[in-house]
Amino acid sequence: MPNQRQPARAAVIFWYAILLILFGTGAILLLFSIAPYSILKSSLDYLAKDGNFARFTLSFYQITRLPFLLLGGLSLVFGIFSAWQARQTQILLNDGLQFIRRIALRVPEDFRRLQFQRNWKFSLTWEGGALLCILLFAVAARLIFLQRGIEYDEAYTYMEFARHSFWQVMSDYSVPNNHVFHTLLVKVATLLFGNAPWAIRIPTFLAGLLILPAAFAVGKQFYQSKLGLFAAGLLAAAPVMVFYSANARGYTLVALFTLLLFLLADQARQQKNLILWMLMILVTGLGFYTIPIMLYPFGIVSTWLLLAGLTNEIDPAYGGIKGWLRYLIGFGMCAAILSVCFYLPIFTSNGILTVFNGNRVVNPISFNQFFKLMPDRLADVQMDWLWGGAPEWSLYLILLGDVLSILLHKRIARYKSPPILLAVLLFLIPFLLIQRPYSLARVWFFLLPLLILTGLAGWAALFGMLRLPKDWRVILDNGAIASVLAAALWLNLRSFAPYWQNPNFNSFSTSDSAALITQYIQENLRAGDAVVVSNDEDARYWYYFDYFKIPETHIRDIKRHYFTRVLLITSPESKGTPEEILRKFGPDLVFLKMETLHLVFQAAVSVVYQVDPNQGLVDRTFGVPPALK
C-alpha cells in the first residue's frame, strides 16, 4: 500500500531550497575542478579588490581539484535522486525536521533536570581544604619551570604557528607539531601576555593544574574521596607531571579531556540526559582538535560505555541495550562530525589526508617491526614516566595495583560499573595490533593519571580485605597515604632542588645556553652576519632571535643571500662536526675560508665559531646590497 503521509509545508519549502543548493553547489564544484587554473585565477583576480586573489594558488588548485570533483559529483547525484524520489525525500526531510524540533525542545528541559552527582561536590572543610593545599603546592612546584629555557617543540609551535594569524593556525598542518586547539590557546595567551616562555606555557600550565581536581572528581565518583585526594596529591608532586605541565604541548590537554570524558560518561550512564551527551561530544571534539591521538581515550571510553550497556548498568530510561546503543552510536557519529568540522580549514588548505599522510606516528608498521620495537617503546614510556628520578619500583607498584583494581573491582567501586582498566585493555590491545603505530612515549601520557588512580584503588581494595578493627584500619590507612605523599614530595624536592637553588631562576637566560648565545650575538651582531645552526636546534634560536628582536634574515634562508661573516652555533645536540654542519646548513663551502674557523664564545655546552668568507666571490655572486656599500 502506498505511503499516504503528507509532508508539512515547511518541509516542502525546505526541500526546494536544498534541491537548489545541491544542484548549484554541484555545478560550481564541477566547474571549478574541470576549468583550467589560468581561467579560474583570472576570474577570481577580477573579483578581488586589489586585482589579485592571493589565496588561490596553483598548489591550492591542485590539492582541492580532486576533492571538489568528488564533492560536486556527489552533490549532483543527491540532487537528481531527491528530485526523482521527491515525495519520499520530502517525507524523510519532514521526519528529520520533526526530530530536530523534538531535540530543540528537549535540550532546555534536560538542562533543568541535569543533576550532577553529589560526589562532584566537595565541602569547604577537610576535603576542600586538602584539595586547595594540593593545588597550591602544584602551582608552586610548576611556576619556577614556566620561565626555563624554551624546548625545541615549544619554540617550533610558537614560531611556525602561534605567532601567525588565527587562520594560519587553524589551516596549517604541514607537520604534526601543530596541536591545533592548544596552539590557538597559545596564540591567545601570547596576544595577551607577550611571547615570553611563561606566556607560551600558560595553556599547558592551566591544563596541568586542572588535571588535579579532575582526578579528584574521578576518584571520588568511581571510588572514594580519599583516593581522589591521594591521586591528586601524587599527580601534584610527580616530577613527570610537573614537567608536562610546564611544556607548551597539547598532551596535558588530552589527559584532562580523558578524565572529563570519564566523568561525563559515568553521569550519562546513570541518568538519561541529552546535555551530558552533548558535553561528551564537545570534549571529544576538542580532544581530537588538540591531537588526533584523542582516538585512544575516545575508544577507551566508548568501550567502557558499551560494557556498561551490555551488563545493564545503565539508567532504565534508556530502554535497554537497543536504546543505549542508539545514544552510543549517535555520540560517536556526532563527535566525528564535530572533529571533521574543526579540521575543515586544514582539509581545505592542505588536503583531506594531511593529518595522516607522512606521519610516522600514525602510519602502520609491519608486524615484525611492531613486535621488535615493542620492548624499546615500553622502555621509552617507562623512562618518560619515571622522569626526574622516580624509583622504578614505584611504577611496578602502580601497575600491580592496576591489576588488583580489575580483580577486586567490586570491593572498591562506589557504583556498579565496569572496571576502567578492563575497557583500556579491551580497546587498546586489538586496536594497536590493527593500527601498529610507531608511537612515541609522550603519546601515552594521557594514561598516567588513570593508571595512578586505578592503581591506588587496587591497593585500597586489597588493604580493605584485612580484618582489622576500624580504628586500626583508619590509622594505617591515613598513615599509608601520608607516607606515600611525603615520599612523593621528597622526590619532587630532590629532583628539582638544583633549579630552586639557582638565585637567578627568574631569568630564563641565565640557565639556558641558547638564550645566552643569542644575547652574545645580539651584542656583537654586524649587518652582514649569517648565523648557522643545525636543524636539531634551529627552532630554539628562531624563537630567541624573535624574542630579542634580531631580524630573522640573519638566521633563516641564509644560503640565498649576501653575507660578510658566518657565525656557527654548535652543541652536543648538533649532529656532526662544525665542518659537516656548515656544509649542510650554511653557505656553500666555496664561499668560506675554512682555515679561519675559530671559537669566539661559549655558554655552558653551546659554542659559537666564526668563519670569514671569500668576500670577493660572495660580492660577485650575490651582489653587495646598497645598505652595505
Secondary structure as the mmCIF struct_conf table of DSSP 4:
data_model
#
loop_
_struct_conf.conf_type_id
_struct_conf.id
_struct_conf.beg_label_comp_id
_struct_conf.beg_label_asym_id
_struct_conf.beg_label_seq_id
_struct_conf.end_label_comp_id
_struct_conf.end_label_asym_id
_struct_conf.end_label_seq_id
HELX_RH_AL_P HELX_RH_AL_P1 ARG A 9 ILE A 34
BEND BEND1 ALA A 35 ALA A 35
HELX_RH_AL_P HELX_RH_AL_P2 TYR A 37 LEU A 47
BEND BEND2 ALA A 48 ALA A 48
TURN_TY1_P TURN_TY1_P1 LYS A 49 ASP A 50
BEND BEND3 GLY A 51 GLY A 51
TURN_TY1_P TURN_TY1_P2 ALA A 54 ARG A 55
HELX_RH_AL_P HELX_RH_AL_P3 LEU A 58 TRP A 84
TURN_TY1_P TURN_TY1_P3 GLN A 85 GLN A 85
HELX_RH_AL_P HELX_RH_AL_P4 ALA A 86 ARG A 113
HELX_RH_3T_P HELX_RH_3T_P1 ARG A 118 TRP A 120
TURN_TY1_P TURN_TY1_P4 LEU A 124 THR A 125
HELX_RH_AL_P HELX_RH_AL_P5 TRP A 126 LEU A 143
HELX_RH_3T_P HELX_RH_3T_P2 ILE A 144 GLN A 147
BEND BEND4 ARG A 148 ARG A 148
HELX_LH_PP_P HELX_LH_PP_P1 GLY A 149 GLU A 151
HELX_RH_AL_P HELX_RH_AL_P6 TYR A 152 THR A 157
HELX_RH_PI_P HELX_RH_PI_P1 TYR A 158 ALA A 162
TURN_TY1_P TURN_TY1_P5 ARG A 163 ARG A 163
BEND BEND5 HIS A 164 HIS A 164
HELX_RH_AL_P HELX_RH_AL_P7 PHE A 166 SER A 171
BEND BEND6 SER A 174 VAL A 175
TURN_TY1_P TURN_TY1_P6 PRO A 176 ASN A 177
HELX_RH_AL_P HELX_RH_AL_P8 VAL A 180 PHE A 193
BEND BEND7 ASN A 195 ALA A 196
HELX_RH_AL_P HELX_RH_AL_P9 PRO A 197 ILE A 200
TURN_TY1_P TURN_TY1_P7 ARG A 201 ARG A 201
HELX_RH_AL_P HELX_RH_AL_P10 ILE A 202 PHE A 222
TURN_TY1_P TURN_TY1_P8 TYR A 223 TYR A 223
HELX_RH_AL_P HELX_RH_AL_P11 SER A 225 ALA A 237
HELX_RH_AL_P HELX_RH_AL_P12 PRO A 239 SER A 245
TURN_TY1_P TURN_TY1_P9 ALA A 246 ALA A 246
BEND BEND8 ASN A 247 ASN A 247
BEND BEND9 ARG A 249 GLY A 250
HELX_RH_AL_P HELX_RH_AL_P13 TYR A 251 GLN A 270
BEND BEND10 GLN A 271 GLN A 271
HELX_RH_AL_P HELX_RH_AL_P14 LEU A 274 THR A 290
HELX_RH_3T_P HELX_RH_3T_P3 PRO A 292 MET A 294
HELX_RH_AL_P HELX_RH_AL_P15 LEU A 295 LEU A 310
TURN_TY1_P TURN_TY1_P10 THR A 311 ASN A 312
BEND BEND11 ILE A 314 ILE A 314
HELX_RH_3T_P HELX_RH_3T_P4 PRO A 316 TYR A 318
BEND BEND12 GLY A 320 GLY A 320
HELX_RH_AL_P HELX_RH_AL_P16 ILE A 321 ASN A 350
TURN_TY1_P TURN_TY1_P11 ILE A 352 GLY A 358
TURN_TY1_P TURN_TY1_P12 ARG A 360 VAL A 362
BEND BEND13 ASN A 363 ASN A 363
HELX_RH_AL_P HELX_RH_AL_P17 PHE A 367 TRP A 385
TURN_TY1_P TURN_TY1_P13 LEU A 386 GLY A 389
HELX_RH_AL_P HELX_RH_AL_P18 GLU A 392 LEU A 407
TURN_TY1_P TURN_TY1_P14 LEU A 408 LEU A 408
HELX_RH_AL_P HELX_RH_AL_P19 HIS A 409 ILE A 412
BEND BEND14 ARG A 414 LYS A 416
HELX_RH_AL_P HELX_RH_AL_P20 ILE A 420 GLN A 435
HELX_RH_3T_P HELX_RH_3T_P5 ALA A 441 PHE A 446
HELX_RH_AL_P HELX_RH_AL_P21 LEU A 447 GLY A 464
TURN_TY1_P TURN_TY1_P15 MET A 465 MET A 465
BEND BEND15 LEU A 466 LEU A 466
HELX_RH_AL_P HELX_RH_AL_P22 LYS A 470 TRP A 500
TURN_TY1_P TURN_TY1_P16 GLN A 501 GLN A 501
TURN_TY1_P TURN_TY1_P17 PRO A 503 ASN A 506
HELX_RH_3T_P HELX_RH_3T_P6 PHE A 508 THR A 510
BEND BEND16 SER A 511 SER A 511
HELX_RH_AL_P HELX_RH_AL_P23 SER A 513 ASN A 524
TURN_TY1_P TURN_TY1_P18 ALA A 527 GLY A 528
STRN STRN1 ASP A 529 VAL A 532
TURN_TY1_P TURN_TY1_P19 ASN A 535 GLU A 537
HELX_RH_AL_P HELX_RH_AL_P24 ASP A 538 TYR A 547
TURN_TY1_P TURN_TY1_P20 PHE A 548 LYS A 549
HELX_RH_3T_P HELX_RH_3T_P7 GLU A 552 HIS A 554
TURN_TY1_P TURN_TY1_P21 ILE A 555 ILE A 555
BEND BEND17 ARG A 556 ASP A 557
HELX_RH_3T_P HELX_RH_3T_P8 ILE A 558 ARG A 560
BEND BEND18 HIS A 561 HIS A 561
BEND BEND19 THR A 564 THR A 564
STRN STRN2 ARG A 565 THR A 570
TURN_TY1_P TURN_TY1_P22 PRO A 572 GLU A 573
BEND BEND20 SER A 574 SER A 574
BEND BEND21 GLY A 576 GLY A 576
HELX_RH_AL_P HELX_RH_AL_P25 PRO A 578 PHE A 585
BEND BEND22 GLY A 586 PRO A 587
HELX_RH_3T_P HELX_RH_3T_P9 LEU A 589 PHE A 591
STRN STRN3 LEU A 592 ALA A 603
TURN_TY1_P TURN_TY1_P23 ALA A 604 VAL A 605
STRN STRN4 SER A 606 PRO A 613
HELX_RH_AL_P HELX_RH_AL_P26 GLN A 615 PHE A 622
HELX_RH_3T_P HELX_RH_3T_P10 PRO A 626 LEU A 628
#
